[in-house]
Amino acid sequence: MLDTKGFQKPEFHRCRLVREKATEQTHLLLALPSSTFTDELRMEAFIVNSLLGGGMTSKLFQSVRENKGLAYSVQSFLHTMKDTGFITIQAASDGKKIKELMNVILKELKLLKKKGITKKEIEFLWKPYIAKGFVTLFTGDPGVGKSSITIQLASIISRGLNLWDGTKTEVGNSVFFSIENPEEEVLKPKLEKYEANYLNIFSYTAVIELNETGFNTIKLVLAKYKPKLLIIDPIIAYLGGNADTNKASEVRDKMTTLSQLAKNYKVAIIVVRHMAKANQEKLIYAGHGSIDFLASARSELMFINDPFNEDMKYLGHTKSNLSKLGSTLVFKNTEQGLIFLKSDSRNLSTIVKNWSTEQDTKNNDSELAEAKLAIGEVFKSGPKLKGSFIKELTAAGFSKKTIERALKLIG
């Protein structure tokens, strides 16, 4: 063990080190003195670090990325040692924005020093799924019933009724930006079906793009109708014809602006998007487009079909930065529309994983039955050497493991 006796305790001195390197981004690293490993306030230091830059709900992430869009990622780390400690803040940005990035970080540090840690309660439109002042992502396959759910939600709010799980709502306005759901043919018939109060629901069907002009239009609508809920369905229809939804740079700025509008007008914004074509192992990666859609939202709801019963549909929580994940809601598709059946305490990821296991079991059982029939056909002509008939069956597409299991069942 290293003997530290005689070593002088390190001292902090202000300095600035700049290293020139040919990179697309400028990397920023700030270091500040903090608690040692033995300091009695070390646990408080860990809490402060977590609030400052410990995740997507931290002060730095919200101010630097969500509100200003200055960096893809910004984090702080607490380093504690026996006789010293420090906090580092790391971020990367376009070189032209580095000064603004630095100013925003320093402003947050000064506010933290001046005001300390304050408590602020999150207000929910529907707890824990949809929060006021934030963006919620709503993901599902085309035709699964996403629009029916959002229209039913707006209808409930228009009359101040209870939501499916019993949550009480306040009467309020809802605004739809939904060019794929014509007002006369789709929106009004569904609002009538769900007995909505038409005076509290508004639809903007003109084609707009989420650029400066489009955002100004949304601001005017928010200022005029003061809605509790704004629905953009689907988001891809408002990104512009040449937008590449898989590129973070083309998604991040638009989602950041929507997040800022939600905060400024204290409105819950639902952004609807489709599922990706390819199946994904994790549900949080199953949505169409860049991961920045998900990163910019504080919550994601996903609406999917039951693979074993096409009339059964599941509405589940796949992400939440503001609370614990909520229960999964089960609906049934009927001639009268979507009917709520029950709540399932399991999260959607667990339910889907169970479906996958069940499907694998069914596939294995089916393959096993086919193997038993094939073995019977092989032995119709008389006894055969094991190596011979196994070779014949593997050539027919059966695995050796399935053949062995079938043989044990046959006896």
Long-range contacts (C-beta under 8 A, 24 or more apart in sequence): 4-82, 4-83, 9-83, 9-84, 10-83, 10-84, 12-86, 25-92, 25-93, 25-94, 25-95, 26-92, 26-93, 26-94, 26-95, 26-98, 27-90, 27-91, 27-92, 28-89, 28-90, 28-91, 28-92, 28-93, 28-98, 28-101, 28-102, 28-105, 29-88, 29-89, 29-90, 30-88, 30-89, 30-90, 30-105, 31-86, 31-87, 31-88, 31-89, 32-86, 32-87, 32-88, 32-89, 32-109, 33-84, 33-85, 33-86, 34-78, 34-79, 34-80, 34-85, 34-86, 34-87, 35-78, 35-80, 35-85, 36-80, 36-81, 36-82, 36-83, 36-84, 36-85, 37-80, 37-81, 37-82, 37-85, 38-82, 39-80, 39-85, 42-80, 42-85, 45-78, 45-80, 45-85, 45-87, 46-78, 47-117, 48-112, 48-117, 49-76, 49-77, 49-78, 49-87, 51-117, 52-76, 52-87, 52-89, 52-108, 52-109, 52-112, 53-77, 53-89, 55-321, 56-295, 56-321, 57-298, 57-321, 57-322, 59-108, 59-111, 59-112, 60-89, 60-91, 60-105, 60-108, 63-104, 63-107, 63-108, 64-91, 64-101, 64-104, 64-105, 65-256, 66-256, 66-259, 66-260, 66-296, 67-256, 67-259, 67-260, 67-263, 68-100, 68-104, 68-256, 69-252, 69-253, 69-256, 69-257, 70-97, 70-100, 70-101, 70-104, 71-101, 72-248, 72-252, 74-105, 122-322, 122-323, 123-266, 124-323, 125-157, 125-169, 125-228, 125-229, 125-268, 126-153, 126-163, 126-167, 126-169, 127-167, 127-323, 127-326, 128-299, 128-317, 128-320, 128-322, 128-323, 128-324, 128-325, 128-326, 129-299, 129-301, 129-317, 129-320, 129-326, 130-229, 130-268, 130-270, 130-299, 130-301, 131-268, 131-298, 131-299, 131-322, 132-228, 132-266, 132-267, 132-268, 133-262, 133-263, 133-266, 133-267, 133-268, 134-259, 134-262, 134-263, 134-268, 134-269, 134-297, 134-298, 134-299, 134-322, 135-255, 135-258, 135-259, 135-262, 135-269, 135-270, 135-271, 135-296, 135-297, 135-298, 136-268, 136-269, 136-270, 136-271, 136-297, 136-298, 136-299, 136-300, 136-301, 137-270, 137-271, 137-273, 137-287, 137-293, 137-294, 137-297, 137-299, 137-300, 137-301, 137-319, 138-270, 138-271, 138-272, 138-273, 138-300, 138-301, 138-302, 138-303, 139-272, 139-273, 139-274, 139-275, 139-286, 139-287, 139-288, 139-300, 139-301, 139-302, 139-303, 139-318, 140-274, 140-275, 140-302, 140-303, 140-304, 141-274, 141-275, 141-304, 141-305, 142-274, 144-303, 144-304, 144-305, 144-313, 145-303, 145-313, 145-331, 145-333, 145-338, 146-233, 146-272, 146-303, 147-178, 147-181, 147-186, 147-190, 147-233, 147-272, 148-190, 148-337, 148-338, 149-303, 149-315, 149-331, 149-338, 150-176, 150-231, 150-233, 150-270, 150-272, 151-176, 151-187, 151-190, 151-191, 151-194, 151-196, 152-190, 152-194, 152-337, 152-338, 153-229, 154-191, 154-196, 154-201, 154-229, 154-231, 155-191, 155-194, 155-195, 155-196, 155-197, 155-201, 156-194, 157-200, 157-228, 157-229, 158-196, 158-197, 158-198, 158-199, 158-200, 158-201, 159-195, 159-196, 159-197, 159-200, 164-329, 164-340, 164-343, 165-327, 165-329, 165-343, 170-228, 171-197, 171-200, 172-200, 172-227, 172-228, 172-229, 173-200, 173-201, 173-202, 173-225, 173-226, 173-227, 173-228, 173-229, 174-200, 174-201, 174-202, 174-227, 174-228, 174-229, 174-230, 174-231, 175-201, 175-202, 175-203, 175-204, 175-221, 175-222, 175-225, 175-227, 175-229, 175-230, 175-231, 176-201, 176-202, 176-203, 176-204, 176-231, 176-233, 177-204, 177-208, 177-218, 177-230, 177-231, 177-232, 177-233, 177-238, 178-203, 178-205, 178-231, 178-232, 178-233, 179-205, 179-206, 179-207, 179-237, 179-238, 180-233, 180-234, 180-237, 181-233, 190-337, 193-336, 193-337, 194-337, 202-227, 208-238, 209-238, 209-239, 209-240, 210-238, 210-239, 210-240, 210-254, 210-257, 210-258, 211-240, 214-238, 215-257, 215-261, 218-261, 219-261, 222-261, 222-265, 222-267, 223-265, 226-265, 227-267, 228-267, 228-268, 229-267, 229-268, 229-269, 229-270, 230-262, 230-267, 230-268, 230-269, 230-270, 231-269, 231-270, 231-272, 232-258, 232-269, 232-270, 232-271, 232-272, 233-270, 233-272, 234-272, 234-273, 234-274, 235-271, 235-272, 235-273, 235-293, 236-273, 236-274, 236-288, 236-289, 245-288, 245-289, 245-290, 245-293, 246-289, 246-290, 247-290, 248-290, 248-291, 248-292, 250-290, 251-289, 251-290, 251-292, 251-293, 251-296, 252-290, 252-292, 252-296, 255-292, 255-293, 255-296, 255-297, 256-296, 258-296, 259-296, 271-297, 275-304, 282-349, 283-318, 283-348, 283-349, 283-352, 284-318, 284-319, 294-319, 298-322, 302-348, 304-348, 304-352, 306-355, 307-355, 307-359, 308-355, 308-358, 313-338, 314-344, 314-348, 314-351, 316-347, 316-348, 316-349, 316-351, 317-347, 317-348, 318-347, 318-348, 318-349, 364-402, 367-398, 367-402, 368-402, 368-405, 368-406, 368-409, 370-398, 371-398, 371-402, 371-403, 371-405, 371-406, 372-406, 372-409, 372-410, 374-398, 375-403, 375-406, 375-407, 375-410, 376-410
